[in-house]
Amino acid sequence: MKTDTQICFRTTSEFKARLEAQAQREHRPLSNLITKVLEEYLEQVEPKH
């Protein structure tokens, strides 16, 4: 998947550190982890066609 836009949001430094630690454990960039988590969330909550 080619990414072509950005989303920016504010969070606590503690939450960011937790996300970075998880991304490191999964050997992936932070942005990739966030995209993966949000995609999985949407798969669960979006109506099925």
N, C-alpha and C positions, 0 to 999 in steps of 0.2 A: 504494500500500500504506500503510495507516494503522499507525503504530507505537504500541504501547501498553505496552511494558515496557522495562526498562533492563538492560544487562549492564555490570558494572564489572570491570576487570582492571588489574593493575599492569604497567608496562613501563618501559624506560629512557627518559630524556629524549631521547636521541639517536634512538631508534626513533620516538618520538612526533613529533619534528621532521621525520623523513623522511616519515611519514604525512601530516603537515600540509602539507608541501611538495608532495606528490603530489596531495592534495586541491585545493590552490590551482591547480596546473597543469591540473587537470580541471574547475576552476570549480564545485566541489561542496563541501558541508559535510563535515567529517571523519567524522562519524557515517555519512553516506551512503556515503562511500568504503569504510569498514570493512564496512558491510552488503553492499555490492556484491561486495567481495572474498570475504567469507565465503559468500555465495550461490553465487558461481562455483565456489568450492572444493567445496561440498556437491554441486553438480551433477556434478562430476567423480568424487567418491568414493562417492556413495550408489548402492546397487544399483538397477539399472533394472528396472521392472516389466514 
